[in-house]
């Protein structure tokens, strides 16, 4: 499978040599792969879109939509993966891998979350988040910025990343349910985005940490004044 991007000197092909399935969502299956760019090898993530979702879904359309949504979100200044490429067959997306040795990329969903992959890689519940206030404020600001650019962010859009230290970061990683809503008043969309952002962060605390009770009051304080 090949993914291309347009460079000033021409196209760069990325050949996927092997992959490990790391998860499955409503729109597609997700794989951790080793890609080759020229003579260099690097880990990426591929989302392969499904064709068996019924008449109202189409893998080519879904992949194209996600690719377009990434461009819009990036242009709006939202925090997205830097690498995001459409495959030659137009039904897969290749993106930056935020996981690796001692690092985890943790997905959020409105449905029951499957932790089997990250648990198999040694993930243990987070005990402390030293940068929680900064994390919550950055998510808050990102939700507001999205609304200012007429972009709706679903709670499933958020991924949370842990690194070698105890700090946590986030990215808008799932672009399937990101919508432009130019006809919705900014203040209304702002409230909707903030509700989704708050729910995503709370879901992260409940699913992947042992410190939800500690940070829940701070989460409420940061968001609640704007959601009354």
ChimeraX attribute file (.defattr): number of C-alpha atoms within 10 A of each C-alpha:
attribute: neighborCount
match mode: 1-to-1
recipient: residues
	/A:1	13
	/A:2	18
	/A:3	22
	/A:4	18
	/A:5	14
	/A:6	9
	/A:7	8
	/A:8	5
	/A:9	6
	/A:10	9
	/A:11	11
	/A:12	15
	/A:13	18
	/A:14	22
	/A:15	17
	/A:16	20
	/A:17	12
	/A:18	11
	/A:19	16
	/A:20	12
	/A:21	14
	/A:22	16
	/A:23	17
	/A:24	14
	/A:25	12
	/A:26	9
	/A:27	19
	/A:28	22
	/A:29	16
	/A:30	21
	/A:31	19
	/A:32	20
	/A:33	21
	/A:34	19
	/A:35	23
	/A:36	18
	/A:37	15
	/A:38	10
	/A:39	5
	/A:40	8
	/A:41	14
	/A:42	13
	/A:43	18
	/A:44	21
	/A:45	24
	/A:46	28
	/A:47	23
	/A:48	20
	/A:49	25
	/A:50	20
	/A:51	15
	/A:52	11
	/A:53	13
	/A:54	8
	/A:55	7
	/A:56	5
	/A:57	14
	/A:58	17
	/A:59	19
	/A:60	15
	/A:61	13
	/A:62	22
	/A:63	26
	/A:64	19
	/A:65	17
	/A:66	21
	/A:67	20
	/A:68	16
	/A:69	20
	/A:70	26
	/A:71	14
	/A:72	18
	/A:73	22
	/A:74	15
	/A:75	10
	/A:76	17
	/A:77	12
	/A:78	20
	/A:79	17
	/A:80	21
	/A:81	16
	/A:82	11
	/A:83	14
	/A:84	22
	/A:85	21
	/A:86	22
	/A:87	21
	/A:88	13
	/A:89	10
	/A:90	18
	/A:91	20
	/A:92	28
	/A:93	22
	/A:94	26
	/A:95	20
	/A:96	17
	/A:97	18
	/A:98	19
	/A:99	18
	/A:100	11
	/A:101	8
	/A:102	12
	/A:103	16
	/A:104	21
	/A:105	18
	/A:106	19
	/A:107	22
	/A:108	23
	/A:109	17
	/A:110	11
	/A:111	8
	/A:112	8
	/A:113	12
	/A:114	14
	/A:115	15
	/A:116	11
	/A:117	12
	/A:118	17
	/A:119	11
	/A:120	8
	/A:121	13
	/A:122	10
	/A:123	16
	/A:124	11
	/A:125	14
	/A:126	17
	/A:127	12
	/A:128	16
	/A:129	18
	/A:130	12
	/A:131	12
	/A:132	16
	/A:133	14
	/A:134	13
	/A:135	18
	/A:136	21
	/A:137	14
	/A:138	15
	/A:139	24
	/A:140	19
	/A:141	15
	/A:142	22
	/A:143	25
	/A:144	23
	/A:145	18
	/A:146	24
	/A:147	27
	/A:148	17
	/A:149	19
	/A:150	20
	/A:151	26
	/A:152	25
	/A:153	29
	/A:154	24
	/A:155	24
	/A:156	22
	/A:157	21
	/A:158	26
	/A:159	23
	/A:160	21
	/A:161	17
	/A:162	20
	/A:163	16
	/A:164	10
	/A:165	10
	/A:166	12
	/A:167	16
	/A:168	19
	/A:169	17
	/A:170	19
	/A:171	18
	/A:172	23
	/A:173	20
	/A:174	22
	/A:175	23
	/A:176	22
	/A:177	15
	/A:178	23
	/A:179	17
	/A:180	16
	/A:181	14
	/A:182	14
	/A:183	8
	/A:184	14
	/A:185	12
	/A:186	18
	/A:187	12
	/A:188	10
	/A:189	24
	/A:190	24
	/A:191	18
	/A:192	18
	/A:193	24
	/A:194	27
	/A:195	20
	/A:196	19
	/A:197	26
	/A:198	22
	/A:199	18
	/A:200	24
	/A:201	23
	/A:202	17
	/A:203	19
	/A:204	19
	/A:205	20
	/A:206	15
	/A:207	19
	/A:208	19
	/A:209	16
	/A:210	14
	/A:211	15
	/A:212	20
	/A:213	11
	/A:214	12
	/A:215	16
	/A:216	14
	/A:217	10
	/A:218	14
	/A:219	19
	/A:220	13
	/A:221	10
	/A:222	15
	/A:223	18
	/A:224	13
	/A:225	8
	/A:226	11
	/A:227	13
	/A:228	6
